[in-house]
């Protein structure tokens, strides 16, 4: 049997990795790390020199970065059906990397009060915040899920960002985003993962 260890913190992007593991449906061991504590221990830094979470270790192979973890687990556990056939992965890859690049950068910059001057938009990968919102809005207005008609690992990564953004106001409150967030948040794996992380957070309080 495959052995998976998840290094995470319930108040972090580690929630994305846990959700993906619950979607995969395989057993895994969880290590809760602390900011400014065990995340900076030499043993953990040997796995992830960034000293951040999440990290997974699968049969000795280390994977960091949420988008990579989602894509890796979809390929490692094909029976879960979380990745389209290779010939049908254009939208899957497109939006997975869009979320890891333009969406992440635009949301973080906006959250910390940084706006790209109009004359410098060509030098920034995402242009401006509204361009990012418009692109994603158009796609989700026409497609129920990121890769089209079926839920995939890309929906775990992109969906987590939209779901959080709708709740906490870091993305625009558009109709397509709210409807999409509602669709994905009713999945049994999402509900299980949320309950596990909420319980872990309560224990740390």
Secondary structure, DSSP 8 states (H G I E B T S, - for coil): ---EEEEE-TTSTHHHHHHHHHHHT---EEEE--TTTGGGSHHHHTT-TT--S-EEEETTEEEESHHHHHHHHHHHTGGG--S--GGG-HHHHHHHHHIIIIIHHHHHHHHTT----GGGGGGSTT--HHHHHHHHHHHHHH-SBTTBSS--HHHHHHHHHHHHHHHHTSS---HHHHHHHHHHHTSHHHHHHHHHHHHHHHHH-
